[in-house]
Amino acid sequence: MSVHGRGNKEGKYGAARSAFLALLIRVAPIAFATVNAHAELPRQVSAFGIALGQTPETVRMILGQRYPYCALLPSLYHESGGYPPDTLAILDIARGTLDVCRTGATGREVEDSLSANFAHPSIDPRQPLYQIDVQRTYPDVALVRNSKVQYPFDKIRAELFRAYGKPIETRREKITSAAADLAKSLAIGVGAKREDQLVRYLWASNGRLDADRYSPRCECGPRYVEADLEITRSPSTNPKNQFYVVSLHIVIRDAELGARQDAWNAQWQGRKP
């Protein structure tokens, strides 16, 4: 009887505690992070067909094949003694311009933008790719009632985990997505109900995600991968209230080579033109 009675008492308090936690979760904004204690390097350091360490010639060829109808815009390094004046620094696609780079089976499904950063030949004569910064924007199906979810969050998350392994850290919080802001500015989908969240992952041997998602650097070991996903769900989609991805941003960086390149770049900051 004593054991039975204790079980009833604990069950009553456990139910009350569960009800309180359910209420807390319902009324509080989502903002949490999980950290993997067994960190390791990302499984691979590539995205959108290109990988760290590749030469400018290789990246030009791959991007030309992958995006045959999108302009590759080069940026050049400062002229320096002993090196040609047209030394490539960055290749951009749809960055800082009005250009749009559409991909997908129909040519209209998704929009990509990309920056590929190469080391100066004084640091490494091969000019290896040391940073990849890519973004993909997906259709926002909450704007048209009963639109089919094409890019579910679960599927894209699984693809990221297959590519890079188990992340060292995960963050998730409620936001207003760029897609929602754009729809509002264009008066599209007025009155559509939606819930937006930001999900962030880090694959690295150590370190943490910066609280500022736009922070350009991470003290995260020799090579790391960061991914930010803006996701949405809405009762107007098919299926209803299934989270889908509206944007994916990935940064992959060789931290050691990047630090050497940053030091090289810094020499020009205090010089007069």
Backbone as CSV, one residue per row, in Angstrom:
resi,resn,N_x,N_y,N_z,CA_x,CA_y,CA_z,C_x,C_y,C_z
1,MET,0.839,-1.209,0.000,0.000,0.000,0.000,0.867,1.249,0.000
2,SER,1.964,1.238,0.773,2.776,2.434,0.850,3.408,2.748,-0.507
3,VAL,3.867,1.689,-1.177,4.458,1.922,-2.503,3.394,2.395,-3.464
4,HIS,2.240,1.776,-3.425,1.154,2.157,-4.317,0.747,3.602,-4.074
5,GLY,0.663,3.981,-2.796,0.295,5.352,-2.476,1.334,6.343,-2.936
6,ARG,2.638,6.018,-2.797,3.686,6.929,-3.240,3.610,7.110,-4.753
7,GLY,3.309,6.020,-5.465,3.187,6.116,-6.917,2.070,7.052,-7.314
8,ASN,0.927,6.997,-6.622,-0.174,7.898,-6.944,0.215,9.346,-6.715
9,LYS,0.936,9.592,-5.579,1.339,10.957,-5.248,2.293,11.496,-6.297
10,GLU,3.295,10.639,-6.663,4.240,11.092,-7.666,3.565,11.280,-9.011
11,GLY,2.604,10.419,-9.323,1.889,10.559,-10.579,1.125,11.866,-10.658
12,LYS,0.512,12.252,-9.489,-0.255,13.505,-9.464,0.661,14.694,-9.681
13,TYR,1.811,14.710,-8.930,2.733,15.831,-9.090,3.387,15.824,-10.473
14,GLY,3.657,14.613,-10.995,4.257,14.516,-12.331,3.322,15.073,-13.386
15,ALA,2.021,14.800,-13.255,1.049,15.322,-14.215,0.984,16.837,-14.149
16,ALA,1.026,17.376,-12.909,0.998,18.835,-12.759,2.247,19.464,-13.360
17,ARG,3.404,18.816,-13.134,4.661,19.344,-13.677,4.637,19.306,-15.200
18,SER,4.114,18.229,-15.773,4.026,18.110,-17.227,3.112,19.176,-17.809
19,ALA,1.979,19.430,-17.095,1.049,20.459,-17.564,1.698,21.831,-17.539
20,PHE,2.485,22.096,-16.477,3.177,23.391,-16.377,4.198,23.553,-17.511
21,LEU,4.972,22.473,-17.770,5.967,22.546,-18.833,5.304,22.732,-20.189
22,ALA,4.181,22.067,-20.400,3.460,22.230,-21.663,2.999,23.669,-21.838
23,LEU,2.509,24.294,-20.750,2.082,25.685,-20.803,3.261,26.596,-21.076
24,LEU,4.410,26.307,-20.423,5.604,27.123,-20.624,6.063,27.076,-22.066
25,ILE,6.085,25.878,-22.650,6.512,25.728,-24.035,5.554,26.441,-24.973
26,ARG,4.243,26.415,-24.630,3.252,27.022,-25.510,3.340,28.531,-25.515
27,VAL,3.648,29.145,-24.373,3.605,30.607,-24.297,4.968,31.238,-24.503
28,ALA,6.069,30.469,-24.364,7.397,31.062,-24.500,7.876,30.968,-25.938
29,PRO,8.659,31.964,-26.415,9.241,31.854,-27.749,10.259,30.734,-27.784
30,ILE,10.361,30.075,-28.951,11.329,28.997,-29.079,12.717,29.605,-29.203
31,ALA,13.623,29.195,-28.331,15.015,29.658,-28.400,15.846,28.678,-27.591
32,PHE,16.466,27.725,-28.251,17.246,26.760,-27.506,18.413,26.289,-28.347
33,ALA,19.396,25.710,-27.675,20.577,25.204,-28.358,20.960,23.878,-27.748
34,THR,21.486,22.985,-28.569,22.027,21.732,-28.084,23.465,21.617,-28.574
35,VAL,24.309,21.015,-27.743,25.727,20.888,-28.062,26.114,19.414,-28.028
36,ASN,26.822,18.973,-29.051,27.314,17.603,-29.128,28.675,17.525,-28.451
37,ALA,28.781,16.714,-27.393,30.029,16.631,-26.638,31.127,15.913,-27.420
38,HIS,30.762,15.092,-28.399,31.747,14.333,-29.165,31.923,15.000,-30.521
39,ALA,32.663,16.125,-30.546,32.819,16.915,-31.759,33.866,16.301,-32.665
40,GLU,33.701,16.506,-33.954,34.667,16.056,-34.936,34.570,16.957,-36.156
41,LEU,35.567,16.863,-37.031,35.567,17.669,-38.239,34.375,17.307,-39.115
42,PRO,33.863,18.272,-39.902,32.770,17.936,-40.827,33.188,16.831,-41.783
43,ARG,32.231,16.016,-42.159,32.495,14.859,-43.014,33.042,15.275,-44.370
44,GLN,32.606,16.411,-44.882,33.120,16.942,-46.132,33.103,18.464,-46.060
45,VAL,33.864,19.103,-46.952,33.951,20.569,-46.954,33.638,21.071,-48.361
46,SER,32.457,20.719,-48.823,32.009,21.125,-50.156,30.543,21.509,-50.107
47,ALA,30.118,22.305,-51.086,28.718,22.706,-51.211,28.482,23.189,-52.626
48,PHE,27.313,22.877,-53.158,26.892,23.338,-54.470,27.922,22.969,-55.549
49,GLY,28.584,21.828,-55.357,29.470,21.305,-56.371,30.926,21.681,-56.253
50,ILE,31.288,22.610,-55.350,32.683,23.026,-55.205,33.172,22.711,-53.798
51,ALA,34.520,22.607,-53.658,35.099,22.165,-52.385,36.314,23.010,-52.034
52,LEU,36.571,23.140,-50.734,37.778,23.827,-50.283,39.006,23.197,-50.930
53,GLY,40.005,24.040,-51.227,41.245,23.555,-51.792,41.292,23.533,-53.296
54,GLN,40.148,23.661,-53.972,40.149,23.656,-55.429,40.740,24.952,-55.977
55,THR,41.325,24.871,-57.179,41.947,26.028,-57.808,40.892,26.882,-58.521
56,PRO,41.231,28.139,-58.828,40.278,28.978,-59.571,39.825,28.359,-60.890
57,GLU,40.740,27.717,-61.610,40.385,27.112,-62.894,39.351,26.003,-62.707
58,THR,39.555,25.178,-61.677,38.614,24.091,-61.414,37.244,24.632,-61.025
59,VAL,37.229,25.647,-60.162,35.953,26.204,-59.711,35.227,26.887,-60.869
60,ARG,35.949,27.602,-61.701,35.331,28.219,-62.897,34.649,27.156,-63.750
61,MET,35.342,26.062,-63.984,34.794,25.005,-64.824,33.537,24.396,-64.203
62,ILE,33.598,24.090,-62.897,32.453,23.471,-62.225,31.255,24.403,-62.220
63,LEU,31.466,25.665,-61.881,30.353,26.615,-61.828,29.794,26.883,-63.221
64,GLY,30.673,26.920,-64.223,30.196,27.119,-65.589,29.292,25.988,-66.038
65,GLN,29.613,24.756,-65.608,28.773,23.606,-65.954,27.488,23.585,-65.143
66,ARG,27.598,23.980,-63.891,26.439,23.911,-62.989,25.463,25.052,-63.247
67,TYR,26.009,26.235,-63.587,25.169,27.418,-63.804,25.471,28.020,-65.184
68,PRO,25.104,27.322,-66.249,25.479,27.787,-67.592,24.829,29.109,-67.991
69,TYR,23.728,29.476,-67.349,23.029,30.706,-67.722,23.204,31.819,-66.686
70,CYS,24.144,31.639,-65.755,24.370,32.627,-64.703,25.772,33.210,-64.844
71,ALA,25.880,34.535,-64.697,27.160,35.213,-64.871,28.089,34.944,-63.696
72,LEU,29.363,34.667,-64.005,30.410,34.559,-62.986,31.136,35.897,-62.929
73,LEU,31.007,36.598,-61.809,31.590,37.935,-61.680,32.857,37.859,-60.836
74,PRO,34.025,38.217,-61.399,35.283,38.116,-60.655,35.601,39.395,-59.883
75,SER,36.275,39.242,-58.750,36.915,40.339,-58.030,38.408,40.043,-57.995
76,LEU,39.238,41.103,-58.104,40.676,40.924,-58.222,41.400,41.454,-56.993
77,TYR,42.569,40.879,-56.728,43.412,41.360,-55.637,44.109,42.665,-56.023
78,HIS,44.525,43.438,-54.998,45.379,44.592,-55.231,46.635,44.161,-55.987
79,GLU,47.093,45.044,-56.859,48.360,44.758,-57.537,49.493,44.726,-56.515
80,SER,50.373,43.761,-56.665,51.528,43.662,-55.779,52.718,43.164,-56.587
81,GLY,53.917,43.588,-56.196,55.120,43.288,-56.943,55.348,41.802,-57.156
82,GLY,55.670,41.429,-58.394,55.966,40.047,-58.717,54.761,39.207,-59.070
83,TYR,53.541,39.788,-59.030,52.329,39.034,-59.334,51.517,39.779,-60.383
84,PRO,50.803,39.057,-61.230,50.039,39.721,-62.293,48.966,40.641,-61.725
85,PRO,48.590,41.699,-62.477,47.616,42.674,-61.974,46.179,42.152,-61.955
86,ASP,45.928,41.016,-62.587,44.561,40.492,-62.671,44.409,39.195,-61.879
87,THR,45.041,39.151,-60.700,44.978,37.951,-59.862,43.590,37.809,-59.240
88,LEU,42.956,36.686,-59.474,41.586,36.467,-59.017,41.516,36.326,-57.500
89,ALA,40.560,37.009,-56.885,40.321,36.902,-55.447,39.007,36.179,-55.147
90,ILE,37.939,36.563,-55.841,36.599,36.038,-55.547,35.849,35.811,-56.855
91,LEU,35.079,34.741,-56.893,34.088,34.535,-57.952,32.708,34.616,-57.323
92,ASP,31.857,35.474,-57.865,30.505,35.658,-57.340,29.471,35.249,-58.380
93,ILE,28.368,34.723,-57.897,27.172,34.522,-58.699,26.015,35.171,-57.964
94,ALA,25.363,36.141,-58.621,24.161,36.788,-58.063,24.391,37.359,-56.677
95,ARG,25.563,37.963,-56.454,25.865,38.614,-55.188,26.142,40.097,-55.440
96,GLY,25.400,40.966,-54.738,25.626,42.392,-54.849,25.187,42.977,-56.173
97,THR,24.373,42.265,-56.921,23.868,42.756,-58.197,22.374,42.489,-58.256
98,LEU,21.768,42.924,-59.340,20.355,42.638,-59.562,20.158,41.314,-60.287
99,ASP,21.265,40.638,-60.606,21.165,39.346,-61.288,20.483,38.321,-60.392
100,VAL,19.730,37.426,-60.996,19.105,36.306,-60.295,19.564,35.032,-60.986
101,CYS,19.983,34.063,-60.199,20.449,32.788,-60.745,19.462,31.706,-60.344
102,ARG,18.643,31.281,-61.303,17.611,30.282,-61.020,18.085,28.901,-61.448
103,THR,17.725,27.911,-60.639,18.085,26.529,-60.936,16.876,25.645,-60.692
104,GLY,17.030,24.356,-61.010,15.931,23.422,-60.791,15.404,22.906,-62.117
105,ALA,14.529,21.906,-62.031,14.029,21.247,-63.239,13.298,22.215,-64.161
106,THR,12.589,23.168,-63.581,11.833,24.115,-64.397,12.601,25.396,-64.648
107,GLY,13.769,25.562,-63.974,14.506,26.810,-64.099,13.948,27.912,-63.231
108,ARG,12.888,27.615,-62.463,12.269,28.650,-61.632,12.104,28.201,-60.179
109,GLU,12.507,26.983,-59.866,12.206,26.432,-58.550,12.952,27.134,-57.429
110,VAL,14.266,27.291,-57.594,15.083,27.874,-56.537,16.010,28.923,-57.140
111,GLU,16.494,29.817,-56.278,17.460,30.830,-56.688,18.711,30.677,-55.845
112,ASP,19.877,30.670,-56.497,21.153,30.503,-55.820,21.989,31.772,-55.903
113,SER,22.778,32.014,-54.867,23.837,33.023,-54.911,25.055,32.416,-54.236
114,LEU,26.245,32.868,-54.655,27.458,32.173,-54.233,28.656,33.097,-54.279
115,SER,29.548,32.941,-53.304,30.858,33.590,-53.319,31.917,32.537,-53.029
116,ALA,32.949,32.485,-53.886,34.071,31.570,-53.707,35.335,32.399,-53.549
117,ASN,36.017,32.279,-52.406,37.195,33.097,-52.085,38.470,32.276,-52.241
118,PHE,39.452,32.865,-52.955,40.704,32.168,-53.239,41.881,32.883,-52.578
119,ALA,42.864,32.108,-52.149,44.061,32.665,-51.530,44.911,33.390,-52.573
120,HIS,45.652,34.401,-52.115,46.593,35.098,-52.988,47.782,34.172,-53.269
121,PRO,48.372,34.234,-54.463,49.495,33.326,-54.778,50.718,33.499,-53.891
122,SER,50.857,34.641,-53.213,51.970,34.792,-52.273,51.772,33.911,-51.041
123,ILE,50.547,33.530,-50.751,50.237,32.648,-49.626,50.292,31.187,-50.064
124,ASP,49.749,30.915,-51.246,49.809,29.579,-51.830,49.729,29.749,-53.344
125,PRO,50.746,29.331,-54.089,50.754,29.566,-55.536,49.604,28.890,-56.283
126,ARG,49.008,27.863,-55.697,47.859,27.211,-56.353,46.596,28.044,-56.218
127,GLN,46.600,29.037,-55.343,45.409,29.843,-55.028,44.214,28.973,-54.625
128,PRO,44.354,28.108,-53.633,43.248,27.224,-53.249,42.048,28.003,-52.720
129,LEU,40.888,27.436,-52.960,39.638,27.974,-52.435,39.629,27.805,-50.919
130,TYR,39.495,28.924,-50.164,39.539,28.813,-48.704,38.206,29.150,-48.042
131,GLN,37.249,29.696,-48.787,35.934,29.955,-48.188,34.845,29.850,-49.249
132,ILE,33.777,29.171,-48.865,32.593,29.036,-49.715,31.412,29.627,-48.959
133,ASP,30.708,30.540,-49.584,29.537,31.180,-48.974,28.404,31.091,-49.985
134,VAL,27.413,30.255,-49.690,26.348,30.007,-50.658,24.985,30.184,-49.997
135,GLN,24.025,30.599,-50.798,22.655,30.748,-50.295,21.677,30.274,-51.363
136,ARG,20.683,29.547,-50.915,19.617,29.079,-51.809,18.276,29.547,-51.244
137,THR,17.455,30.134,-52.121,16.122,30.597,-51.751,15.087,29.706,-52.428
138,TYR,14.127,29.215,-51.638,13.133,28.271,-52.123,11.769,28.942,-52.254
139,PRO,10.848,28.335,-53.015,9.500,28.900,-53.136,8.798,28.979,-51.786
140,ASP,8.091,30.083,-51.566,7.346,30.274,-50.324,5.896,29.865,-50.570
141,VAL,5.588,28.599,-50.299,4.287,28.053,-50.683,3.161,28.484,-49.751
142,ALA,3.473,29.192,-48.670,2.397,29.677,-47.788,1.593,30.788,-48.453
143,LEU,2.124,31.349,-49.541,1.490,32.513,-50.153,0.316,32.144,-51.054
144,VAL,0.219,30.875,-51.453,-0.872,30.417,-52.319,-1.562,29.252,-51.620
145,ARG,-2.826,29.406,-51.362,-3.559,28.425,-50.559,-3.504,27.033,-51.193
146,ASN,-3.283,26.043,-50.340,-3.258,24.627,-50.702,-2.091,24.274,-51.633
147,SER,-1.028,25.102,-51.623,0.157,24.770,-52.408,0.892,23.602,-51.767
148,LYS,1.452,22.739,-52.594,2.147,21.554,-52.097,3.529,21.938,-51.570
149,VAL,3.881,21.405,-50.406,5.207,21.613,-49.847,6.215,20.852,-50.718
150,GLN,7.165,21.573,-51.308,8.133,20.966,-52.226,9.462,20.640,-51.547
151,TYR,9.839,21.438,-50.540,11.144,21.273,-49.908,10.974,21.192,-48.389
152,PRO,10.500,20.039,-47.902,10.262,19.894,-46.459,11.560,19.997,-45.671
153,PHE,11.460,20.580,-44.493,12.617,20.772,-43.625,13.270,19.444,-43.276
154,ASP,12.475,18.439,-42.951,13.035,17.148,-42.556,13.939,16.572,-43.638
155,LYS,13.544,16.725,-44.891,14.323,16.177,-45.999,15.648,16.909,-46.163
156,ILE,15.616,18.238,-46.131,16.845,19.007,-46.328,17.768,18.857,-45.129
157,ARG,17.213,18.801,-43.919,18.035,18.537,-42.736,18.748,17.191,-42.876
158,ALA,18.038,16.167,-43.333,18.651,14.849,-43.510,19.770,14.903,-44.546
159,GLU,19.589,15.679,-45.604,20.633,15.826,-46.617,21.879,16.487,-46.030
160,LEU,21.682,17.492,-45.187,22.818,18.158,-44.544,23.557,17.198,-43.619
161,PHE,22.826,16.410,-42.856,23.455,15.473,-41.927,24.212,14.378,-42.684
162,ARG,23.666,13.945,-43.822,24.392,12.953,-44.628,25.687,13.546,-45.177
163,ALA,25.637,14.812,-45.559,26.811,15.454,-46.159,27.884,15.761,-45.127
164,TYR,27.493,16.289,-43.954,28.472,16.832,-43.021,28.600,16.061,-41.712
165,GLY,27.686,15.136,-41.453,27.740,14.381,-40.213,26.858,14.988,-39.138
166,LYS,27.126,14.615,-37.893,26.348,15.119,-36.768,26.909,16.468,-36.327
167,PRO,26.087,17.502,-36.233,26.606,18.831,-35.874,27.060,18.899,-34.422
168,ILE,28.042,19.746,-34.178,28.516,19.978,-32.816,27.514,20.815,-32.031
169,GLU,26.733,21.636,-32.746,25.770,22.508,-32.066,24.565,22.751,-32.959
170,THR,23.392,22.879,-32.321,22.149,23.196,-33.009,21.434,24.305,-32.250
171,ARG,20.956,25.294,-32.966,20.145,26.361,-32.357,18.841,26.496,-33.132
172,ARG,17.783,26.875,-32.415,16.473,27.030,-33.051,15.690,28.120,-32.325
173,GLU,15.103,29.022,-33.081,14.354,30.122,-32.469,13.298,30.653,-33.435
174,LYS,12.299,31.304,-32.891,11.283,31.938,-33.717,11.819,33.238,-34.297
175,ILE,11.496,33.502,-35.549,11.911,34.724,-36.227,10.800,35.171,-37.169
176,THR,11.026,36.290,-37.839,10.266,36.648,-39.030,11.217,36.455,-40.198
177,SER,10.886,35.553,-41.087,11.803,35.191,-42.162,11.888,36.299,-43.206
178,ALA,12.976,36.268,-43.977,13.126,37.210,-45.088,12.008,37.016,-46.097
179,ALA,11.553,35.767,-46.276,10.453,35.492,-47.199,9.169,36.183,-46.742
180,ALA,8.902,36.148,-45.435,7.704,36.805,-44.904,7.812,38.320,-45.055
181,ASP,9.005,38.868,-44.793,9.201,40.318,-44.957,8.995,40.734,-46.414
182,LEU,9.524,39.940,-47.335,9.372,40.262,-48.755,7.909,40.210,-49.168
183,ALA,7.195,39.166,-48.724,5.779,39.048,-49.066,4.989,40.236,-48.538
184,LYS,5.322,40.667,-47.325,4.631,41.817,-46.742,4.903,43.093,-47.530
185,SER,6.163,43.295,-47.938,6.513,44.507,-48.680,5.844,44.548,-50.044
186,LEU,5.571,43.374,-50.628,4.934,43.299,-51.942,3.415,43.105,-51.853
187,ALA,2.900,43.058,-50.613,1.464,42.845,-50.380,0.989,41.549,-51.033
188,ILE,1.807,40.492,-50.877,1.472,39.175,-51.406,1.071,38.271,-50.243
189,GLY,0.048,37.465,-50.465,-0.370,36.529,-49.426,-0.872,37.231,-48.174
190,VAL,-1.560,38.339,-48.355,-2.059,39.109,-47.210,-3.017,38.244,-46.380
191,GLY,-2.774,38.206,-45.085,-3.627,37.437,-44.188,-3.229,35.981,-44.035
192,ALA,-2.206,35.549,-44.747,-1.771,34.156,-44.624,-1.191,33.911,-43.236
193,LYS,-1.615,32.826,-42.615,-1.081,32.452,-41.310,0.198,31.647,-41.505
194,ARG,1.216,31.945,-40.690,2.478,31.236,-40.815,3.262,31.328,-39.515
195,GLU,4.159,30.400,-39.331,5.114,30.440,-38.229,6.502,30.239,-38.811
196,ASP,7.392,31.198,-38.581,8.753,31.133,-39.093,9.726,30.791,-37.970
197,GLN,10.736,29.994,-38.305,11.802,29.672,-37.362,13.149,29.725,-38.068
198,LEU,14.191,29.978,-37.273,15.561,29.910,-37.744,16.227,28.709,-37.088
199,VAL,16.808,27.827,-37.896,17.535,26.671,-37.391,18.985,26.801,-37.838
200,ARG,19.909,26.659,-36.890,21.333,26.836,-37.182,22.110,25.587,-36.760
201,TYR,23.081,25.204,-37.589,23.931,24.048,-37.297,25.398,24.447,-37.448
202,LEU,26.243,23.804,-36.641,27.690,23.971,-36.755,28.346,22.598,-36.766
203,TRP,29.195,22.381,-37.788,30.023,21.180,-37.862,31.470,21.629,-37.712
204,ALA,32.146,21.208,-36.651,33.500,21.668,-36.359,34.117,20.768,-35.299
205,SER,35.441,20.910,-35.113,36.117,20.150,-34.067,35.960,20.806,-32.707
206,ASN,35.651,22.108,-32.673,35.401,22.814,-31.419,34.726,24.139,-31.739
207,GLY,34.422,24.920,-30.666,33.815,26.232,-30.866,32.311,26.224,-30.720
208,ARG,31.735,27.401,-30.853,30.292,27.596,-30.718,29.803,28.550,-31.788
209,LEU,28.539,28.442,-32.133,27.904,29.403,-33.018,27.856,30.766,-32.346
210,ASP,28.158,31.810,-33.088,28.030,33.158,-32.566,26.557,33.502,-32.433
211,ALA,26.202,34.247,-31.384,24.810,34.650,-31.200,24.326,35.475,-32.385
212,ASP,25.240,36.211,-33.014,24.923,36.985,-34.208,25.094,36.091,-35.429
213,ARG,24.003,35.734,-36.074,24.084,34.822,-37.216,24.859,35.407,-38.383
214,TYR,25.047,36.737,-38.397,25.779,37.376,-39.488,27.247,37.607,-39.145
215,SER,27.695,37.085,-38.014,29.093,37.222,-37.637,29.966,36.508,-38.665
216,PRO,31.020,37.162,-39.154,31.785,36.580,-40.253,32.795,35.517,-39.838
217,ARG,33.065,35.354,-38.549,34.120,34.449,-38.138,33.648,33.516,-37.027
218,CYS,34.343,32.375,-36.936,34.032,31.397,-35.902,35.344,30.780,-35.451
219,GLU,35.610,30.776,-34.139,36.801,30.105,-33.603,36.466,28.628,-33.444
220,CYS,36.497,27.914,-34.543,35.904,26.579,-34.587,36.843,25.516,-35.142
221,GLY,38.144,25.682,-34.937,39.063,24.663,-35.403,39.523,24.907,-36.826
222,PRO,40.248,23.944,-37.417,40.894,24.169,-38.708,39.937,24.351,-39.877
223,ARG,38.869,23.588,-39.881,37.856,23.700,-40.947,36.478,23.521,-40.328
224,TYR,35.530,24.298,-40.788,34.190,24.189,-40.213,33.133,24.514,-41.251
225,VAL,31.911,24.090,-40.934,30.745,24.344,-41.772,29.649,24.908,-40.888
226,GLU,29.049,26.008,-41.307,27.862,26.568,-40.651,26.703,26.552,-41.642
227,ALA,25.517,26.234,-41.154,24.322,26.269,-41.995,23.186,26.936,-41.231
228,ASP,22.542,27.907,-41.860,21.357,28.567,-41.325,20.183,28.262,-42.247
229,LEU,19.089,27.799,-41.668,17.879,27.535,-42.445,16.728,28.355,-41.884
230,GLU,16.070,29.117,-42.740,14.814,29.755,-42.371,13.698,28.826,-42.835
231,ILE,12.848,28.434,-41.880,11.794,27.473,-42.182,10.439,28.063,-41.791
232,THR,9.399,27.545,-42.418,8.044,28.077,-42.237,7.051,26.923,-42.211
233,ARG,5.956,27.121,-41.468,4.821,26.222,-41.597,3.544,27.049,-41.589
234,SER,2.510,26.515,-42.248,1.257,27.258,-42.387,0.105,26.274,-42.539
235,PRO,-1.058,26.610,-41.983,-2.225,25.744,-42.167,-2.774,25.774,-43.586
236,SER,-2.268,26.685,-44.431,-2.790,26.790,-45.797,-2.058,25.887,-46.786
237,THR,-0.966,25.227,-46.351,-0.189,24.418,-47.281,-0.704,22.977,-47.333
238,ASN,-0.200,22.227,-48.283,-0.542,20.818,-48.430,0.761,19.998,-48.401
239,PRO,0.992,19.187,-47.330,0.132,19.005,-46.147,0.178,20.219,-45.215
240,LYS,-0.840,20.305,-44.354,-0.946,21.434,-43.450,0.149,21.396,-42.380
241,ASN,0.654,22.593,-42.045,1.564,22.784,-40.902,2.818,21.903,-40.959
242,GLN,3.267,21.600,-42.164,4.540,20.896,-42.319,5.641,21.941,-42.537
243,PHE,6.678,21.891,-41.715,7.767,22.847,-41.883,8.461,22.619,-43.225
244,TYR,8.681,23.698,-43.955,9.431,23.653,-45.205,10.473,24.765,-45.191
245,VAL,11.479,24.631,-46.027,12.604,25.560,-46.031,12.347,26.677,-47.037
246,VAL,12.548,27.925,-46.584,12.450,29.064,-47.503,13.825,29.614,-47.863
247,SER,14.844,29.348,-47.031,16.207,29.733,-47.407,17.220,28.869,-46.667
248,LEU,18.345,28.640,-47.340,19.460,27.876,-46.781,20.737,28.655,-47.046
249,HIS,21.502,28.927,-45.980,22.770,29.662,-46.093,23.863,28.792,-45.491
250,ILE,24.901,28.506,-46.282,26.009,27.668,-45.835,27.316,28.431,-45.994
251,VAL,28.136,28.419,-44.933,29.499,28.957,-44.988,30.459,27.824,-44.634
252,ILE,31.451,27.605,-45.496,32.488,26.597,-45.268,33.827,27.309,-45.342
253,ARG,34.683,27.111,-44.331,35.914,27.901,-44.264,37.094,27.064,-43.795
254,ASP,38.225,27.269,-44.493,39.520,26.796,-44.033,40.072,27.903,-43.148
255,ALA,39.985,27.726,-41.827,40.285,28.812,-40.895,41.757,29.215,-40.935
256,GLU,42.658,28.242,-41.062,44.091,28.551,-41.048,44.479,29.357,-42.289
257,LEU,44.075,28.878,-43.454,44.382,29.586,-44.693,43.660,30.928,-44.732
258,GLY,42.430,30.951,-44.240,41.676,32.199,-44.205,42.322,33.250,-43.321
259,ALA,42.883,32.826,-42.180,43.558,33.770,-41.279,44.785,34.380,-41.954
260,ARG,45.535,33.568,-42.688,46.695,34.089,-43.410,46.264,35.072,-44.493
261,GLN,45.159,34.756,-45.155,44.661,35.669,-46.183,44.133,36.964,-45.566
262,ASP,43.470,36.875,-44.426,42.998,38.084,-43.741,44.168,38.998,-43.389
263,ALA,45.278,38.415,-42.944,46.459,39.217,-42.615,47.017,39.897,-43.860
264,TRP,47.019,39.180,-44.978,47.479,39.778,-46.242,46.568,40.934,-46.639
265,ASN,45.261,40.731,-46.512,44.300,41.781,-46.879,44.463,43.020,-46.006
266,ALA,44.794,42.801,-44.732,44.843,43.916,-43.777,45.918,44.932,-44.129
267,GLN,46.947,44.520,-44.854,48.030,45.449,-45.184,47.557,46.595,-46.069
268,TRP,46.420,46.398,-46.749,45.942,47.445,-47.664,44.972,48.404,-46.996
269,GLN,44.505,48.087,-45.809,43.437,48.881,-45.198,43.909,50.279,-44.801
270,GLY,45.171,50.399,-44.372,45.650,51.698,-43.932,46.351,52.505,-45.007
271,ARG,46.382,51.946,-46.222,47.076,52.652,-47.293,46.135,53.583,-48.039
272,LYS,46.673,54.706,-48.480,45.887,55.643,-49.262,45.829,55.155,-50.703
273,PRO,44.708,55.370,-51.373,44.583,54.907,-52.764,45.507,55.700,-53.692
